[in-house]
C-alpha cells in the first residue's frame, strides 16, 4: 500500500511540476564574444542573461557574431549538457573529459537515438594542435565547449552556431556530488530525471522528450 501511495504522490508531483512551465520566449541579449577558456573573467559575462539553476550555480546566455554563448558558474564540479533542436532533430551536446554529439530523431510517440557520441577534443591546454582540433570540431559539429579542467573545474562554456529564427533548448547540469544531483532549465529537475543517463551513460536508445516545454530562445538585435 505504501508503494502505491508513493507512486501516486510522485505522479502528482510530476504533473504539478509540468503544469508550471512557462511558455514565454527568452530574449537572449547581444553581447561581446567571450574567450572559451574555462574561466569567467571579470565583466566577460556581465552583458549576459543569467538564470539561477540553484542557490549555488548560475547559467549565463548571450549571443554574438552568429553564435549562442553559454556559461555555467558552479560551486562544484559537474557535467553540462545542453540539448537543442535543429532541423527537427535533438542534438545532445556533451562536454566532460571530451566533446561529443548525440542525435535523437522523432518516431511516433518517442525519440530514437540515431547517433551516439563520438568523443573528440580530449587535449587540454592551448597548443596549436589542440586549438586546431577544436576549430575543426566547431566547423563540423556546429558547437564547441570547454572540457573538464581546461580552466576552473567549476566553470563551463559553450559556443553554439545559430540558425535563422528561435532556438529550443533544454539545459542539463549534473553535479558530481554524492549523491549525484541533476539541475535543469527550464523544466523542473524532477521532470528531467529520465534524461540523467544521457550524461552518465549508457545513453538511452529511446526517450520521451516534451520539447514544447523547453526554452524558446529569441535573439535581440542591435
C-alpha positions in Angstrom: 0.0 0.0 0.0 2.8 2.4 0.9 4.4 1.7 -2.5 1.2 2.6 -4.3 0.7 5.8 -2.2 4.3 6.8 -3.0 3.7 6.2 -6.7 0.6 8.4 -6.6 2.5 11.2 -4.9 5.3 11.0 -7.5 2.8 11.2 -10.3 1.1 14.2 -8.7 4.4 16.0 -8.2 5.4 15.4 -11.8 2.1 16.7 -13.1 2.3 19.7 -10.8 5.9 20.5 -11.9 4.9 20.1 -15.6 1.9 22.5 -15.1 4.1 25.4 -14.0 6.4 25.5 -17.0 6.4 28.9 -18.7 5.9 29.1 -22.4 7.1 32.7 -22.9 10.2 33.0 -25.1 13.5 34.0 -23.5 15.1 37.1 -25.1 18.9 36.4 -25.3 20.8 39.7 -25.3 23.5 40.5 -27.8 27.0 40.9 -26.2 30.6 40.5 -26.9 32.1 37.1 -27.9 33.9 35.6 -24.9 37.0 33.5 -25.0 36.3 29.8 -24.4 39.0 29.1 -21.8 37.0 27.7 -18.9 37.4 30.9 -16.9 34.9 33.7 -16.4 36.9 36.8 -16.5 35.7 39.9 -14.7 32.9 41.5 -16.7 33.2 38.9 -19.5 29.7 37.8 -18.9 28.2 41.0 -17.5 26.3 41.5 -20.7 24.6 38.1 -20.5 21.2 37.0 -19.3 21.6 35.0 -16.1 19.5 32.2 -14.6 19.9 30.5 -11.2 20.0 26.7 -11.6 20.0 26.5 -7.8 21.3 28.7 -5.0 24.9 27.9 -5.9 25.0 27.6 -9.7 24.2 30.1 -12.4 23.7 29.8 -16.2 24.6 32.7 -18.5 23.3 33.2 -22.0 24.2 35.8 -24.7 24.8 35.8 -28.5 27.4 37.4 -30.7 28.5 37.1 -34.3 26.1 34.3 -35.2 26.7 32.1 -32.1 24.9 31.5 -28.9 27.3 31.5 -25.9 26.5 29.7 -22.6 28.4 29.6 -19.4 27.9 27.8 -16.1 29.4 29.1 -12.9 29.0 26.4 -10.2 30.4 25.7 -6.7 31.1 22.0 -7.5 32.4 20.0 -10.4 29.8 18.7 -12.9 28.9 17.8 -16.4 26.9 20.3 -18.5 24.8 19.1 -21.5 22.7 21.4 -23.5 20.0 19.8 -25.7 18.9 21.8 -28.7 16.5 21.2 -31.6 18.0 21.7 -35.1 16.0 20.8 -38.2 13.6 18.7 -36.2 16.5 16.6 -34.6 17.5 16.8 -31.0 21.3 17.4 -30.6 22.8 16.5 -27.3 25.9 18.5 -26.7 28.1 16.7 -24.1 31.3 18.3 -22.6 33.2 16.4 -19.9 36.7 14.9 -20.4 35.9 15.2 -24.2 33.3 16.6 -26.5 30.7 14.6 -28.3 27.3 15.0 -30.1 24.4 12.5 -29.9 21.3 12.8 -32.1 17.7 11.8 -31.5 15.1 11.7 -34.2 11.3 11.7 -33.8 9.4 8.4 -34.3 5.7 8.3 -33.4 5.4 9.0 -29.6 9.2 8.9 -28.8 12.6 10.0 -29.9 15.1 7.4 -31.1 18.9 7.6 -30.8 20.3 7.9 -34.4 23.8 8.8 -33.5 25.8 8.1 -30.3 28.7 10.1 -29.0 32.0 10.1 -30.9 34.5 11.5 -28.4 36.9 14.2 -29.6 38.9 17.2 -28.3 40.4 15.5 -25.3 43.6 17.6 -25.2 43.8 20.3 -22.5 45.7 23.5 -22.9 46.0 25.8 -25.8 48.7 24.2 -28.0 48.3 24.8 -31.8 47.3 21.2 -32.2 44.6 21.4 -29.5 43.2 24.7 -30.9 43.2 23.3 -34.5 41.2 20.2 -33.3 38.7 22.5 -31.5 38.3 24.7 -34.6 37.7 21.6 -36.7 35.1 20.3 -34.2 33.3 23.7 -34.2 33.2 23.7 -38.0 31.9 20.1 -38.4 29.6 19.8 -35.3 28.3 23.4 -35.1 29.3 23.9 -31.5 32.2 23.9 -29.1 32.5 23.5 -25.3 35.3 23.6 -22.7 36.3 20.2 -21.4 36.9 19.5 -17.7 40.0 21.1 -16.1 40.6 23.3 -19.2 40.3 26.2 -16.8 38.4 26.3 -13.5 36.9 22.9 -12.6 33.6 24.6 -11.7 33.3 26.8 -14.9 32.0 25.6 -18.2 31.5 27.5 -21.5 29.7 26.7 -24.9 29.6 28.3 -28.3 26.7 27.1 -30.5 26.1 28.1 -34.1 22.8 29.8 -34.6 20.3 29.1 -37.5 17.8 31.7 -38.5 14.9 32.0 -36.1 14.3 31.0 -32.5 16.1 28.0 -30.9 14.6 25.5 -28.5 16.9 24.3 -25.7 16.9 22.3 -22.5 20.0 22.7 -20.3 21.1 19.9 -18.0 23.9 20.1 -15.5 24.8 17.0 -13.4 26.6 17.9 -10.2 29.2 15.3 -9.4 28.3 15.3 -5.7 27.4 12.3 -3.6 24.7 11.5 -4.4 24.7 13.0 -7.9 22.3 15.9 -8.3 20.7 16.9 -11.6 19.9 20.5 -12.3 17.9 21.6 -15.3 16.4 24.6 -17.1 13.7 25.5 -17.9 11.9 22.3 -16.7 11.9 21.1 -13.1 14.8 18.7 -12.3 12.2 16.1 -11.4 10.9 16.1 -14.9 14.5 15.9 -16.3 15.4 12.8 -14.2 14.7 10.4 -17.1 17.4 12.1 -19.0 20.2 11.5 -16.4 21.6 8.6 -18.4 22.2 10.9 -21.3 25.1 12.2 -19.2 26.1 9.2 -17.1 25.6 6.6 -19.8 24.8 4.2 -21.2 22.9 6.7 -23.4 19.3 5.5 -23.8 18.2 4.2 -27.2 14.6 5.6 -26.8 13.4 8.6 -24.8 10.3 10.8 -24.5 11.0 14.5 -24.8 8.4 17.2 -24.3 10.1 19.7 -26.5 7.2 22.1 -26.1 8.3 22.6 -22.5 11.8 23.6 -23.4 13.0 27.2 -23.5 12.4 29.0 -26.8 15.3 31.4 -27.2 14.9 34.5 -29.3 17.8 36.8 -30.0 17.9 40.6 -29.6 19.0 42.7 -32.5 21.1 45.9 -32.3 
